[in-house]
Amino acid sequence: MRKRLVAGNWKMYKTPSEARKWFRDLTVNLPQTQAEPALLVPFTHLPYAAEILEGHGVYWGAQDVSAHSEGAYTGEVSAKMLADLACKYTIVGHSERRSYHAETDALVAEKARRLLEQGITPILCVGEPLEIREAGGHVEYTLRQLEGSLQGVSPASPQHLVIAYEPVWAIGTGKTATPEDAEAMHRAIRGWLEGRYGSDFAWQMRILYGGSVKPENAAALFAQPNIDGGLVGGASLKLEDYIKLLTA
Ligand SMILES: O=C[C@H](O)COP(=O)(O)O
């Protein structure tokens, strides 16, 4: 049985002080839920997450990591540093990193390997742009991206790797994939993972949907058999909405 993961990607929003208050408010208002809550926040917020969320059943992590283990890499943050702040998850290969920072599949795979070396679970993002979807090449495109981004990535258990399918055209646009379209892609991804890691392993891995997930559409998406939760941007910034997603 796969435990649903509701991962909030805060992107570059909120100050550390705002985050500290938000984390406290969440611990006080946390609903009874079968879902696992996780927050992927800016690096500057992580010490507060570690201090406040610890012991509440809420997990935290970063939105990116260096592909290097250590060294003279000004501005970068290593997986070891994230592990020291008890990060359970960290996003790699988000489409915003791929497009604004020209991150390649090979680089994303490097980053995922650095995280696994430190016991942090990568949430590895894949997904097609609009023109590929319109041309009907979305499955092929996404599976090719998955293959490139998982080169040499060998998680010790199915819980140590999470895939997030995020169609680029649905991110921050208010346009969501229909539950049926999202499910079709998730099924294709799981099929590919079976070939790569074996059926039992792939069956236990979680595949999240991301792209304009909101309290109003979450239940229908999460009800799909191969959708194991969400990677949520905008709606994870508002405490009330995030709480609704945990109980969707
Ligand atoms: O990582 C999250 C995605 O980019 C989705 O963002 P969104 O929920 O604001 O569309």
PDBQT file of the ligand as one rigid body, heavy atoms in Angstrom, charges set to zero:
ROOT
HETATM    1  O1  LIG A 301       6.063  21.902  -8.067  1.00  0.00    +0.000 OA
HETATM    2  C1  LIG A 301       4.908  22.307  -8.203  1.00  0.00    +0.000 C 
HETATM    3  C2  LIG A 301       4.418  22.646  -9.505  1.00  0.00    +0.000 C 
HETATM    4  O2  LIG A 301       5.281  23.466 -10.202  1.00  0.00    +0.000 OA
HETATM    5  C3  LIG A 301       2.986  23.051  -9.572  1.00  0.00    +0.000 C 
HETATM    6  O3  LIG A 301       2.787  24.396  -9.246  1.00  0.00    +0.000 OA
HETATM    7  P1  LIG A 301       1.268  24.938  -9.166  1.00  0.00    +0.000 P 
HETATM    8  O4  LIG A 301       0.557  24.029  -8.211  1.00  0.00    +0.000 OA
HETATM    9  O5  LIG A 301       1.387  26.325  -8.653  1.00  0.00    +0.000 OA
HETATM   10  O6  LIG A 301       0.717  24.830 -10.545  1.00  0.00    +0.000 OA
ENDROOT
TORSDOF 0
